[in-house]
Amino acid sequence: MNERNMKPITEEIWMDYLSGNLSAEEMEAIGQRIEKEPEVAAAWEEIKSTWDLLTQAEPLPEPSTEMDAGFDAMLAQYAAKELKRKPLMEQLQSLLGTWVVPRWAVGALLLIIGFGLGRVLGPSGESEEMVALTQEVQDMRQMMMLTLLEQPRAQDRMRAVSMTQSLPTADEKVIEALAQTLHTDANVNVRLVAVEALAQYSENPVARMGLIESIAKQDSPLVQIALAEVMLKLGDTQSVSAFEELLENPALDTTVQEVVQETISKLI
């Protein structure tokens, strides 16, 4: 086997693997390691999910000044290390080619790769550095999500909401953004995934209240039924009054009426 295949998978090798710039033997060897080694597979999943996000979405606008400043502060130490390794930075820029990808998104990919590499090469147990890096990755995903939520395409907004599934926790800004999406997004499918996303954080009072407050704001039978199912699953009696008010709407879909009535009877 090629000597390179016996070495740890460095950031440079991951870049070559992404771009297909390895020999057939090397590509196969890394593919086998991804299949057989859980740590390598986990690292690849982190890298690939971020790469797919950058290449599948339409060009994103630069974030606001406030978000940009937060990004710069969060990546200051990591960026300082990466800037000393210009070949890797140049290789990534070349790999991205002519795509219009924001500066912060390029940094996000580098951060994710660094995180994945740390999972493979790092010592057993979580060092303070790895804990901090894990938090940085989560913060980066949150920023990417918030930016995608502002996009005009429903597909991008759905992708943003779906990103919350990979977040073990979410700060108030993310929760509020999800609630706002559920309340006001024009696309029914986006609102449906927002219901699922907020339900994931139902232990958070803001998330739960966002679900309850949304009951009166929905006009889609699909979303209304989804909210009823979530409230029943959570056993949330606080939602009963909101559902009772919903039943007062003479234009309410008959199927929704039946579901809501059954939900109320099971909650009280």
Backbone as a ProteinNet text record, in pm:
[ID]
protein_1_A
[PRIMARY]
MNERNMKPITEEIWMDYLSGNLSAEEMEAIGQRIEKEPEVAAAWEEIKSTWDLLTQAEPLPEPSTEMDAGFDAMLAQYAAKELKRKPLMEQLQSLLGTWVVPRWAVGALLLIIGFGLGRVLGPSGESEEMVALTQEVQDMRQMMMLTLLEQPRAQDRMRAVSMTQSLPTADEKVIEALAQTLHTDANVNVRLVAVEALAQYSENPVARMGLIESIAKQDSPLVQIALAEVMLKLGDTQSVSAFEELLENPALDTTVQEVVQETISKLI
[TERTIARY]
85.1	0	87.9	44.6	119.2	148.7	271.5	313.1	219.8	164.9	76.6	-49.5	-93	-213.9	-195.5	-68.9	-40.7	-33.5	-27.3	-13.3	-150.9	-153.9	-281.1	-338.6	-469.1	-533.9	-527	-435.1	-415.6	-517.3	-517.7	-608.3	-582	-452.6	-417.5	-472.9	-466.5	-517.9	-669.9	-737.3	-881.6	-917.1	-839.9	-865.4	-849.5	-744	-722	-833.8	-881.8	-989.3	-1118.6	-1147	-1265.5	-1262	-1144.2	-1131.5	-1101.3	-1076.6	-1045.7	-905.5	-814.7	-677.3	-583.4	-639.2	-557.8	-560.2	-466.7	-466.7	-584.8	-620.2	-731.2	-705.2	-579	-542.6	-562.9	-520.8	-534.5	-681	-759.5	-902	-970	-935.4	-994.6	-953.1	-825.6	-775.3	-847.4	-866.6	-936	-1082.5	-1142.7	-1280.4	-1297.1	-1199.6	-1204.7	-1189.9	-1104.4	-1087.4	-1215.5	-1283.6	-1409.9	-1512.3	-1512	-1607.1	-1574.3	-1445.2	-1404.4	-1368	-1327.9	-1282	-1384.1	-1451.6	-1555.9	-1507.5	-1385	-1336.1	-1312.6	-1260.3	-1238.9	-1373.5	-1469.9	-1603.4	-1669.3	-1652.4	-1710.9	-1648.1	-1516	-1446.4	-1494.4	-1508	-1552	-1694.8	-1780.4	-1919.2	-1925.9	-1843.8	-1840.3	-1795.8	-1690.2	-1634.2	-1731.6	-1786	-1872.8	-2002.6	-2061.1	-2187	-2169.1	-2055.5	-2028.5	-1998	-1922	-1889	-2016	-2106.7	-2231.8	-2313	-2312.3	-2386.9	-2333.7	-2201.7	-2140.3	-2161.2	-2163.5	-2169.9	-2311.7	-2408	-2544.5	-2628.5	-2598.7	-2678.2	-2640.1	-2733.4	-2702	-2604.4	-2531.3	-2437.1	-2503.3	-2436.5	-2491.9	-2436.7	-2516.4	-2465.6	-2370.6	-2283.2	-2197.8	-2285.3	-2250.4	-2331.1	-2322.9	-2408.8	-2410.3	-2278.6	-2255.6	-2132.4	-2119.1	-2231.9	-2230	-2192.5	-2253	-2222.4	-2079.3	-2034.9	-1899.2	-1798.3	-1826.6	-1735.5	-1729.4	-1845.8	-1847.4	-1768.6	-1778.6	-1703	-1553.7	-1511.1	-1369	-1314.8	-1392.1	-1346.5	-1338.5	-1437.7	-1444.1	-1331.5	-1291	-1190	-1050.2	-1033.2	-906	-786.6	-793.3	-680.2	-661.5	-772	-760.6	-707.2	-757.6	-713.2	-565.3	-518.5	-377.1	-289.6	-334.6	-258.8	-265.7	-385.3	-401.7	-327.2	-318.6	-252.3	-104.1	-50.4	89.3	105	-7.6	-3.5	-68	-9.3	-66.7	-100.2	-20.3	-56.3	-196.9	-235.1	-368.2	-475.3	-454.2	-550.4	-566.4	-452.7	-457.6	-524.9	-501.2	-561.1	-713	-760.3	-903.8	-966.1	-902.4	-954.7	-960.9	-859	-857.4	-968.7	-990.8	-1095	-1232.7	-1253.7	-1381	-1400.4	-1288.8	-1295.9	-1362.1	-1454.1	-1517.3	-1647.4	-1682.4	-1806.3	-1799	-1909.7	-1914.6	-1952.9	-1853.3	-1875.9	-1820.2	-1897.9	-1851.3	-1724.9	-1645.8	-1520.8	-1545.2	-1653	-1678.3	-1712.1	-1773.5	-1807.1	-1681.7	-1583.1	-1455.2	-1390.8	-1395.1	-1340.9	-1413.9	-1544.5	-1623.7	-1576.6	-1550.8	-1504.8	-1369.9	-1280.7	-1150.2	-1165.2	-1256.5	-1278.4	-1331.5	-1427.3	-1484	-1377.9	-1293.5	-1186.3	-1090.8	-1057.5	-970	-1031.5	-1163.1	-1234	-1232.3	-1259.8	-1259.1	-1122.3	-1019.5	-883.2	-850.3	-897.8	-871.5	-936.3	-1052.6	-1120.7	-1042.3	-971.6	-896.1	-760.6	-693.1	-556.3	-545.1	-652.7	-644.7	-630.3	-584.5	-570.3	-707	-710	-836	-880.2	-1011.8	-1061.4	-1066.5	-1143.9	-1161.5	-1073	-974.9	-891.3	-969	-918.7	-984.4	-988.4	-882	-876.1	-984.1	-1005.1	-1106	-1246.3	-1267.1	-1397.5	-1427.5	-1326.4	-1343.8	-1370.1	-1298.7	-1315.4	-1454.4	-1502.4	-1636.9	-1740.6	-1721.7	-1813.8	-1806.2	-1685	-1668	-1740.8	-1733.7	-1802.9	-1953.4	-2005.4	-2148.5	-2186.9	-2106.1	-2134.8	-2133.3	-2039.8	-2030.9	-2154.9	-2199.7	-2320	-2440.2	-2447	-2557.2	-2555.3	-2436.9	-2427.9	-2465.7	-2423.2	-2459.4	-2610.6	-2669.6	-2813.6	-2887.8	-2846.5	-2913.5	-2903.9	-2790.8	-2774.5	-2864.6	-2872.3	-2957.1	-3105.5	-3144.5	-3284.6	-3330.8	-3236.4	-3270.5	-3279.2	-3252	-3249.1	-3389.7	-3405.6	-3538.1	-3587.9	-3496.1	-3538.4	-3583.9	-3702.6	-3754	-3660.8	-3596.3	-3504.1	-3390.1	-3337.4	-3228.3	-3276.6	-3397.9	-3450.9	-3479.6	-3527.1	-3548.5	-3416.9	-3313	-3181.3	-3132.9	-3160.7	-3118.8	-3186	-3317	-3389.8	-3342.1	-3316.3	-3270.4	-3134	-3054.8	-2922.7	-2931.2	-3044.6	-3057.5	-3052.5	-3078.2	-3073.5	-2933.3	-2832.6	-2694.3	-2643.5	-2731.5	-2690.8	-2739.2	-2647.4	-2690.2	-2765.8	-2730.7	-2799.7	-2812.8	-2897.9	-2915.3	-2934.3	-2871.5	-2886	-3019	-3047.1	-3174.9	-3195	-3086.4	-3097.3	-3149.6	-3100.6	-3145.4	-3290.5	-3324.7	-3461.6	-3559.2	-3524	-3611.6	-3624.3	-3515.1	-3519.4	-3610.5	-3605.2	-3693	-3839.6	-3865.6	-4002.8	-4055.3	-3971.2	-4011.4	-4040	-3958.3	-3979.9	-4113.1	-4142.5	-4269.3	-4387.6	-4373.1	-4483.8	-4510.4	-4404.1	-4419.8	-4376.6	-4305.3	-4256.5	-4373.3	-4359.2	-4467.5	-4481.1	-4376.7	-4377.2	-4422	-4522.7	-4577.1	-4472.8	-4394.3	-4293.9	-4187.8	-4150.5	-4052.9	-4111.6	-4238	-4301.5	-4313.3	-4337.9	-4348.2	-4216.6	-4106.2	-3977.1	-3941.5	-3992.9	-3969	-4040.6	-4158.7	-4230	-4144.4	-4089.8	-4005.8	-3881.1	-3823.2	-3700.6	-3726.2	-3833.2	-3864.5	-3900.7	-3967.5	-4002.1	-3876.8	-3769.9	-3643.2	-3589.2	-3621.9	-3574.4	-3689	-3785.3	-3905.4	-3877.7	-3760.7	-3725.8	-3695.8	-3666.9	-3642.3	-3777.1	-3803.2	-3932.6	-3964.3	-3862.3	-3883.8	-3930.6	-3869.9	-3909.1	-4051.7	-4084.3	-4219	-4324.4	-4293.1	-4387.5	-4403.1	-4294.2	-4301.8	-4398.2	-4397.9	-4491.4	-4635.7	-4658	-4794.2	-4847.8	-4765.8	-4809.7	-4838.9	-4774.2	-4791.8	-4925.8	-4990.9	-5118.5	-5219.9	-5223.6	-5320	-5278	-5153.4	-5100.9	-5108.1	-5137.9	-5131.2	-5263.8	-5253.8	-5372.9	-5365.8	-5254.6	-5237.8	-5283.8	-5376.9	-5420.2	-5303.8	-5206.7	-5092.4	-5013	-4988.5	-4912.3	-4994.7	-5123.4	-5210.3	-5212.2	-5221.5	-5221.3	-5085.3	-4978.9	-4844.4	-4827	-4878.1	-4869.8	-4950.9	-5067.3	-5149.9	-5077.6	-5014.8	-4942.4	-4824.4	-4753.7	-4638.7	-4683.3	-4788.5	-4836.5	-4885.7	-4948.3	-4995.9	-4878.1	-4777.8	-4659.1	-4587.2	-4584.5	-4518.7	-4606.4	-4736.3	-4828.8	-4843.6	-4840.1	-4840.6	-4983.7	-5026.5	-5162.1	-5177.3	-5065.8	-5073.7	-5127.6	-5120.5	-5165.7	-5316.9	-5384	-5527.5	-5606.2	-5579	-5654.6	-5634.6	-5512.4	-5484.6	-5562.6	-5572	-5647.9	-5798.4	-5845	-5987.1	-6023.5	-5933.9	-5956.9	-5956.1	-5867.9	-5860.9	-5993.1	-6056.9	-6183.8	-6296.3	-6279.3	-6381.5	-6381.3	-6277.9	-6269	-6367.8	-6470.5	-6571.5	-6516.8	-6403.6	-6345.9	-6246	-6232.2	-6133.5	-6167.8	-6066.6	-6083.7	-6144.7	-6239.1	-6309.4	-6215.7	-6117.9	-6020.9	-5939.6	-5901.1	-5826.3	-5912.6	-6040.1	-6131.3	-6129.7	-6140.1	-6143.3	-6012.8	-5900.2	-5769.5	-5751.7	-5788.5	-5772.3	-5862.9	-5987	-6079.1	-6025.4	-5972.3	-5914.8	-5791.8	-5711.3	-5591.6	-5629.8	-5729.7	-5774	-5824.7	-5904.2	-5961.3	-5853.8	-5743.3	-5635.5	-5543.5	-5541.3	-5453	-5516.2	-5648.6	-5713	-5748.9
-119.7	0	123.6	226.5	351.1	400.4	453.2	497.6	603.9	688.9	795	738.9	621.2	560.7	511	488.9	438.6	551.4	675.1	788.6	837.1	916.8	976.9	1062.2	1075	1155	1301.6	1372.9	1513.4	1600.7	1729.9	1823.3	1827.7	1824.2	1828.2	1707	1589.6	1467.7	1475.1	1528.9	1544.2	1634.4	1741.2	1832.5	1760.2	1679.7	1602.8	1500.6	1442.7	1344	1410.4	1529.4	1603.6	1636.9	1676.1	1721.5	1608.4	1486.6	1373.8	1378.3	1446.2	1460.8	1352.9	1240.1	1128.1	1018.6	928	814.1	723.9	636.7	544.5	459.3	419.4	337.2	414.7	541.5	623.3	653.2	682.1	708.1	585.6	467.6	344	318.3	346.3	322	409.5	536.9	626.1	585	546	499	379.1	288.6	171.1	210.8	310	355.7	421.6	494.7	557.1	450.5	339.7	231.5	152.7	137.2	45.8	114.3	242.5	310.2	416.1	395.1	488.5	632.6	651.6	787.7	857.2	783.5	840.1	869.2	778.6	798.9	922.8	942.4	1059.7	1187.9	1185.1	1302.7	1334.2	1231.5	1251.1	1305.2	1257.2	1303.9	1452.5	1496.3	1638.7	1722	1676	1750.6	1752.2	1635.3	1624.6	1702.4	1699.7	1771	1920.4	1972.5	2114.8	2144.8	2057.5	2076.4	2075.7	1982.2	1975.2	2102.5	2155.3	2277.5	2392.8	2402.2	2513	2499.8	2376.7	2358.2	2346.1	2310.8	2292.1	2417.6	2501.6	2622.6	2725.9	2817.1	2927.8	3019.1	3106.1	3196.3	3273.9	3274.4	3342	3483.1	3575.2	3709.9	3710.7	3809.5	3823.2	3851.5	3797.4	3820.3	3965.1	4000.3	4135.5	4167.2	4296.4	4338.3	4271.7	4261.8	4200.1	4053.1	3979.9	3838.1	3819.6	3907.3	3899.2	3918.3	4013.2	4038.4	3917.8	3856	3737.1	3624.5	3611.4	3507.6	3531.5	3657.2	3688.8	3657.6	3690.7	3665.2	3516.3	3442.9	3299.4	3222.4	3267.7	3193.9	3256	3353.7	3426	3332.5	3248.2	3160.3	3056.8	2998.7	2896.7	2956.6	3073.9	3138.6	3171.6	3212.6	3246.8	3126	3008.8	2887.4	2853.6	2865.8	2827	2918.4	3047.2	3140.8	3109.3	3034.5	2993.2	2874.9	2823	2705.4	2743.7	2836.1	2892.2	2788.2	2683.3	2584.8	2528.8	2500.7	2445.9	2548.9	2673.4	2778.5	2796.4	2798.4	2815.8	2696.7	2578.1	2457.3	2461.2	2506.5	2515.4	2618.4	2734.1	2837.1	2785.5	2708.8	2652.4	2550.8	2471.6	2369.6	2433.2	2545.9	2615.4	2679.6	2703.4	2756.3	2891.6	2906.4	3036.3	3052.6	2957.1	2971.4	3094.4	3163.4	3281.3	3234.8	3201.7	3152.7	3254.3	3296	3395.8	3353.5	3453	3427.7	3344.3	3375.2	3302.7	3156.1	3127.2	2988.1	2907.2	2970.8	2903.5	2871.7	2967.5	2944.4	2834.2	2826.5	2722	2584.4	2568.8	2439.5	2404.5	2501.9	2477.3	2436.1	2503.2	2470.9	2329.3	2292	2157.5	2052.5	2080.5	1986.6	1973.2	2085.9	2081.8	2002.4	2018	1944.1	1794.6	1760	1619.1	1557.5	1633.6	1585	1562	1653	1638.2	1514.3	1477.8	1358.6	1233.3	1237.1	1119.8	1113.5	1227.9	1229.4	1264.6	1320.8	1368.3	1254.7	1287.7	1186.6	1142	1027.2	979.3	1075.1	1089.7	1186.7	1323.5	1413.3	1545.2	1645.6	1698.2	1802.8	1932.6	2033.7	2163.8	2220.5	2196.7	2248.3	2185	2053.8	1986.8	2028.7	2049	2095.9	2232.7	2319.9	2454	2446.9	2357.3	2343.9	2290.6	2197.7	2145.2	2256.2	2344.7	2456.8	2551.5	2571.8	2659.5	2602.7	2471.5	2407.2	2428.8	2411.9	2432.3	2577.1	2671.1	2812.6	2843.3	2780	2803.9	2750.6	2633.3	2577	2668.5	2723.9	2813.2	2936.6	2992.7	3110.7	3078.3	2962.7	2922	2903.6	2847.6	2827	2959.8	3054.9	3184.5	3258.2	3243.4	3308.5	3244.9	3112.1	3042.9	3071.6	3097.3	3127	3255.4	3340.4	3467.9	3458.2	3339.9	3324.6	3319.4	3366.6	3367.3	3228.6	3135.1	3001.4	2917.6	2858.6	2773.2	2655.6	2604.4	2491.6	2526.5	2647.8	2689.4	2706.8	2758.9	2778.2	2643.3	2546.7	2412.8	2350.2	2371	2319	2380.7	2509.1	2577.2	2516.5	2496.6	2438.8	2296.4	2221.1	2082.6	2075.2	2180.4	2182.1	2171.7	2211.5	2207.3	2064.6	1966.9	1827.2	1785.4	1857.2	1824.1	1908.1	1993.2	2076.8	2013.8	1975.8	1918.1	2018.7	2145.6	2253.2	2371.3	2465.2	2584.9	2704.6	2817.5	2935.6	3004.5	3110	3178.8	3237.1	3282.2	3342	3239.7	3117.3	3012	2974.4	2959.7	2924.9	3031	3157.3	3266.2	3269.5	3238.7	3236.4	3124.5	3009.5	2898.1	2933.4	2997.5	3036.6	3137.9	3234.2	3334.1	3269.1	3170.4	3097	3023.8	2959.7	2888.2	2984.4	3102.2	3198	3261.2	3289.1	3378.5	3324	3212.2	3167.3	3135.8	3179.2	3161.8	3018.4	2937.2	2801	2701.8	2621.7	2525.7	2422.4	2372.8	2271.2	2324.5	2449.8	2510.3	2518.1	2555.6	2564.6	2426.7	2324.8	2189.1	2143.4	2166.9	2126	2213.7	2337.2	2424.2	2370.4	2312.1	2248.7	2137.3	2052.5	1941.7	1993.5	2099.8	2153.8	2210.9	2287.3	2344.3	2235.1	2130.3	2019.3	1952.8	1955.4	1897.6	1970	2099.2	2179.7	2213.8	2124.3	2152.2	2174.6	2131.3	2157.1	2304.3	2375.2	2518.8	2591.1	2672.1	2741	2829.2	2892.1	2979	2896.5	2779.5	2692.3	2642.3	2600.5	2548.3	2658.2	2777.8	2887.6	2925.6	2914.8	2943.4	2849.8	2723.5	2626	2660.3	2693.6	2724	2849.9	2953.9	3080.1	3064.9	2968.6	2950.2	2886.8	2823.7	2756.5	2854.4	2974.8	3075	3142.3	3123.2	3192.7	3109.6	2980.8	2892	2884.5	2879.4	2861.4	2733.1	2661.7	2536.9	2418.7	2337.7	2219.2	2126.5	2114.3	2026.7	2074.3	2204.2	2258.9	2252	2279.7	2273.3	2132.4	2032.8	1893.9	1857.4	1904.3	1876.8	1935.1	2055.4	2118	2039.1	1991.1	1911.8	1783.5	1719.2	1595.2	1619.8	1730.5	1762.3	1792.9	1873.3	1908.6	1785.8	1693.9	1570.7	1485	1476.1	1397.8	1455.9	1589.3	1655.6	1656.7	1628.4	1633.6	1773.3	1872.7	2012.5	2063.1	2073.2	2120.6	2270.3	2342.8	2487.1	2517.8	2421.2	2444.1	2429	2379	2352	2477.5	2586.7	2709.9	2759.7	2744.9	2787.6	2702.2	2572.6	2484.1	2512.7	2545.8	2578.2	2703.1	2800.6	2921.3	2887.9	2795.3	2755.4	2693.4	2618.1	2553.4	2653.9	2774.7	2877.7	2934.3	2899.8	2947.7	2869.4	2935	2863.1	2805.7	2859.2	2812.3	2699	2652.6	2548.7	2419.3	2357.8	2232	2125.9	2048.1	1949.5	1842.3	1802.4	1703.6	1761.6	1887	1954	1963.5	1994.1	2001.3	1870.5	1759.5	1628.9	1600.8	1631.5	1606.8	1693.1	1819.7	1911.9	1871.8	1836.4	1793.4	1670.2	1576.4	1456.2	1490.8	1584.3	1627.1	1689.7	1778.2	1844.4	1742.4	1647.2	1546.9	1461.9	1440.3	1359.3	1440.3	1571.5	1655.7	1697.8	1710.2	1757.9	1641.3
0	0	0	-68.5	-73.3	66.6	87	219.8	274.2	184.3	229.3	293.6	246.5	299.8	442.4	483.7	616.6	718.4	672.9	762.7	808.7	918.3	960	847.3	843.7	739.8	781	720.7	754.4	681.6	715.2	648.8	498.3	461.7	319.4	244.9	309.5	246.6	232.5	336.5	326.1	208.1	189.1	77.9	-56	-65.9	-188.8	-210.1	-101.2	-110.9	-158.3	-104.7	-146.5	-295.3	-342.2	-480.9	-578.3	-525.5	-612.3	-668.7	-599.2	-647.7	-594.5	-552.1	-506.2	-612.1	-601.6	-693	-659.3	-751.4	-728	-604.8	-586.5	-470.8	-341.2	-341.2	-220.6	-190.3	-293.8	-273.8	-212.7	-264.6	-214.3	-70	-39.3	95.9	198.3	164.5	256.7	268.3	156.7	160.2	252	250.6	337.5	484	509.2	647.4	698.2	610.9	650	685.9	611.2	636.1	762.7	792.7	899.2	1031	1025.5	1147	1189.2	1301.9	1346.5	1359.7	1410.9	1430.1	1296.4	1200.1	1066.8	1001.5	1019.8	963.4	1022.5	1154.4	1219.7	1168.2	1150.2	1097.5	956.5	873.3	735.6	730.8	818.8	820.3	853.5	949.2	984.1	864.8	799	685.6	568.6	534.6	416.9	434.1	554.8	574.6	555	601.4	582.9	437.2	373.8	232	146.7	173.9	98.7	116.3	237.9	264.4	181.3	170.1	96.7	-53.2	-104.1	-249.2	-303.1	-218.5	-266	-255.1	-157.4	-140.2	-243.9	-273.1	-360.8	-289.1	-363.1	-299.5	-186.4	-71.8	44.2	56.4	110.1	131.4	249.1	254.9	371.1	492.7	609.2	728.3	772.8	868.6	920.3	989.4	1015.6	1082.9	1218.5	1289.6	1422.4	1414.4	1319.5	1303.7	1257.3	1167.4	1115.5	1227.2	1317.8	1429.3	1521.5	1544.5	1629.1	1567.5	1436.7	1366.3	1380.3	1359.1	1368.8	1507.5	1609.8	1746.1	1773.6	1726.5	1752.9	1686.1	1567.8	1492.5	1500.8	1587.1	1590.9	1610.8	1712.1	1740.6	1630.3	1585.4	1480.9	1351.6	1317.1	1194.3	1200.9	1318.4	1333.2	1302.4	1342.7	1313.7	1165.8	1106.9	967.2	871.9	905.3	815.7	801.3	896	887.1	791.6	745.6	658.9	526.1	456.9	334.9	228.2	211.8	109.3	127.9	253.2	277.3	244.9	286	257.5	106.9	35.4	-109.5	-176.2	-120.9	-177.3	-162.1	-46.2	-24.2	-117.3	-131.4	-220.4	-364	-403.6	-538.1	-555.2	-449.8	-455.1	-469.4	-402.1	-411.1	-547.9	-616.7	-752.6	-759.3	-854.9	-877.8	-801	-714.9	-638.4	-550.1	-539.3	-453.4	-313.9	-235	-99.9	-1.5	97.4	191.4	264.4	302.4	374.5	499.1	571.5	695.6	669.6	553.2	521.8	492.7	427.2	404.3	538.3	628.7	762.1	834.5	810.6	874.6	831.6	701.1	651.5	711.5	720.5	781.5	927.4	996.4	1136.6	1152.8	1068.1	1076.1	1046	946.1	913.3	1031.2	1092.5	1209.3	1322.2	1338.5	1442.2	1412.8	1287.3	1248.9	1265.4	1228.1	1242.9	1389.4	1474	1616.8	1674.3	1619.5	1668.7	1634.3	1521.7	1478.8	1547.7	1556.4	1606.1	1753.2	1810.1	1947	2046	2169.8	2273.9	2323.2	2388.2	2443.1	2552.4	2567.2	2662.5	2598.8	2655.6	2598.1	2670.6	2600.2	2655.8	2653.5	2726	2725.5	2584.4	2508.1	2371.5	2284.6	2298.2	2217.6	2259.1	2389.2	2435.7	2376.9	2377.8	2321.3	2171.5	2102.9	1958.6	1925	2007.2	1987.1	1997.4	2095.7	2111.9	1993.1	1941.4	1825.5	1703.6	1687.6	1575.7	1588.1	1709.2	1729.6	1701.5	1750	1725.1	1575.9	1503.5	1360.6	1288.9	1327.8	1266.8	1292.6	1412.4	1444.7	1355.5	1333.2	1247.7	1103.7	1056.1	920	908.9	1013.4	1013.9	1009.6	1092.9	1098.3	965.6	898.4	768.7	663.7	663.2	565.6	587.3	712.4	740.3	673	636.6	574.4	422.2	368.4	223	163.3	40.1	-23.1	-63.8	-89.5	-132.8	-13.9	-25.7	81.4	107	2.3	16.9	111.4	100.1	187.6	330.9	347.1	482.5	547.9	468.6	522.8	564.5	483.9	518.1	649.3	667.2	789.6	911.7	902.6	1015.4	1042.6	937.4	953.1	1020.4	1006.6	1069.1	1220.3	1278.5	1423.9	1476.8	1391.3	1435.1	1476.6	1426.1	1461.4	1577.7	1633.9	1746.3	1876.3	1966	2093.5	2178.9	2166.2	2236	2141	2176	2093.8	2185.6	2150.6	2234.3	2204.6	2282.1	2269.3	2129.8	2067.7	1934.8	1833.9	1842.7	1751.3	1779.5	1907.4	1944.9	1895.5	1916.5	1873	1721.1	1651.1	1504.6	1455.3	1521.6	1484.4	1509.5	1624	1655.9	1554.4	1519.1	1420.6	1285.2	1250.4	1125.5	1128.2	1240.1	1253.8	1245.3	1303.9	1305.9	1169.6	1094.1	978.7	842.8	837.1	707	613.4	488.9	391.6	342.3	361.3	308.9	416.4	384.7	481	521.7	427.3	458.7	553.7	536.6	627.2	767.6	776.8	908.5	973.5	892.5	947.3	1009.3	940.4	996.9	1116.1	1118.8	1233.9	1357.4	1337.9	1449.6	1508.7	1422.8	1468.5	1539.4	1484.5	1543	1681.8	1697.4	1828.6	1928.7	1881.6	1970.5	2025.3	1946.4	1990	2112.9	2124.3	2237.4	2332.2	2344	2422.6	2570.8	2619.1	2758.4	2780.5	2671.5	2679.6	2683	2786	2797.4	2677.4	2619.5	2503.8	2383.9	2365.4	2254.5	2272.7	2394.6	2419.2	2402.4	2451.7	2436.8	2289.9	2214	2071.1	2000.9	2041.5	1984.4	2020.4	2147.3	2192.6	2126.3	2121.7	2061.5	1912.9	1850.7	1707.2	1671.4	1767.7	1740.3	1681.7	1736.2	1690.7	1560.4	1520.5	1402.7	1275.2	1288.2	1172.2	1097.3	963.8	881.2	798.4	809.8	735.8	821.3	772.7	847.2	882.5	792.5	818.7	939.6	946.9	1059.1	1187	1177.2	1294.9	1353.5	1267.4	1314	1372.6	1310	1361.2	1500.7	1522.5	1654.5	1757	1716.6	1807.8	1847.7	1751.5	1780	1873.2	1851.2	1935.9	2078.2	2092.4	2226	2301.9	2229.3	2292.4	2335.9	2251.6	2284.5	2405.3	2414.9	2527.3	2651.9	2633.1	2745.8	2801.2	2713.8	2756.3	2774.9	2899.8	2929.1	2905.8	2900.9	2877	2737.3	2648.7	2511.4	2495.8	2597.9	2586.8	2553.2	2623.6	2598.9	2456.1	2403.6	2266	2166.9	2194.6	2105.8	2114.9	2235.8	2251.5	2171.8	2171.3	2091.9	1942.6	1904.5	1764.1	1718.5	1807.5	1773.7	1750	1799.3	1780.5	1639	1561.6	1424.1	1336.9	1283	1203.2	1072.9	1028.8	901.8	922.3	1046	1075.5	1001.9	943.3	870.3	962.5	909.8	992.4	1048.7	969.5	1018.4	1132.7	1119.7	1226.1	1351.5	1334.5	1448.8	1527.3	1455.6	1521	1594.7	1529.2	1590.7	1714.5	1704.9	1817.4	1933.5	1903.8	2009.4	2081.9	2006.3	2067.3	2150.5	2099.7	2172.9	2305.9	2303.1	2426	2527	2480.4	2571.5	2637.8	2568.3	2624.4	2715.7	2696.3	2777	2909.3	2912.3	3035.2	3128.2
[MASK]
++++++++++++++++++++++++++++++++++++++++++++++++++++++++++++++++++++++++++++++++++++++++++++++++++++++++++++++++++++++++++++++++++++++++++++++++++++++++++++++++++++++++++++++++++++++++++++++++++++++++++++++++++++++++++++++++++++++++++++++++++++++++++++++++++++++++++++

